[in-house]
């Protein structure tokens, strides 16, 4: 209690959980303000556009990589099961694309990885680079990395995202198969537990891992300690799941994109879903940024350095309080 009395806003917090309630009020105030100042709605729209361009080449690459270690036709079945969150239009479009790709044989998929990887990776890397640019805006950073280094980081993050997606798919497919092979167990009774309960935790963990890596390595700044990254990654994942489910319900029961956009309806659904996804992800990054902005303690990796010498705007400056004072 004494520590909170002398540090009512968490200016000496070395962990996010050390920020008291008054400090979280400051964080929330600045997040709300920065959403407007950073034009988050426009930035998210730009990220969504690049993701839309990248999605189909990325799906082809993902299915090719997945086909090297498993039956790619399983991906379509698992995607159909994700209809609880993804809008039906998105499931139908992706499912059709995957069904066409899955007709290729294993060797053909292997050749597809070699021949088609450059185009697919380039599209996916552009999408990741767009997210990195958006994170620079959120963290108030200017891009100072060379083009080679920028796209090198984007490439690494893209490959990690693909590997996490393949791993999640393998776990989702493999565990029910193992359960079905176990003797004296009612598959009909236990399978729904795995297909329903296991799928989303696996997907959520993969999403959290990617968000955490993107928030730490995406912005052009000295890296933040993991503890200042994890909160926003968890929040971004929870918001993404909730927003995707709500959007799915909206598309299924309220909106009529067919009547409004005709044959372009599915494309518009894709774009809006990407926009909502990008917005909530960047909102999670805003929370991480403003948590760092709340404390004077060095939140970056390496030995402790004084403010102004940490190589990160959010760590080198102190955020304004909700009362308009940043000295307390």
Helices and strands as residue ranges (DSSP letters): H 2-6, G 16-18, H 21-37, H 40-69, H 73-81, G 82-84, H 88-102, H 106-138, H 147-181, H 187-192, I 193-198, H 199-217, G 226-228, H 230-253, H 257-261, G 262-264, H 265-292, H 313-316
